[in-house]
Amino acid sequence: MTPDRAAGGPAHDCALCPRLAGFRTDNRTAFPAYFNAPVPSFGAPEPWLLVVGLAPGLHGANRTGRPFTGDYAGDLLYETLSAFGLARGAYGRAPDDGLELSGCRIANAVRCVPPENKPTPAEAKTCLPFLTAEIAETPSLRALLALGAIAHNAVLSALERRKAAFPFAHGAVHELGGLTLFDSYHCSRYNTNTRRLTPEMFRAVFAQAVTLRP
Ligand code: SF4
């Protein structure tokens, strides 16, 4: 069993970010069959690795209710997790596909879908306590893998580290006092279509991270 992590996360109707709460309301009208709520983290209850994404995609996680599930970014992420033994079962682009994560959990820095995939700095800051609490409540963690600069900065803020001391760069590895942070470009369709991020580059980051697997 690989439970979602809903406990301690935001309320289903969290309205701390007025713009995102309004967007969610609009989407409940436009797409009534979608999940349309803060998307809970997904994965192992005692992970050693936390993958931190940006925010739910409108027609991906915001639709299905599971991070990275149902859109292009999830295809590459779950394929890569499977290749490194961090996921078991077949990824079926749906939350009832039976996929389980092994030693790994996926969270988002911002838990609600933002318009055009762009949360504001204020929204990232407002949602930060949920990531901070999740990290603090997961003593099994050894490593975090940030997908993109916003996720990277959220991890640094959650761990109260200075951003200037740990700049984001694809492939960078940061030692954060008992936790290691690995950086990757986000596995978005845009980044892969433009070859900013290739599957090989993505796998290379995970290859480094799994050296810390207990
Ligand atoms: S992004 Fe986070 S803080 Fe903002 S409304 Fe959603 S759950 Fe609440």
Boltz pocket constraint, residues with backbone or C-beta under 6 A from the ligand:
constraints:
  - pocket:
      binder: B
      contacts: [[A, 10], [A, 11], [A, 14], [A, 15], [A, 16], [A, 17], [A, 20], [A, 21], [A, 38], [A, 110], [A, 111], [A, 112], [A, 123], [A, 126], [A, 127]]
      max_distance: 6.0
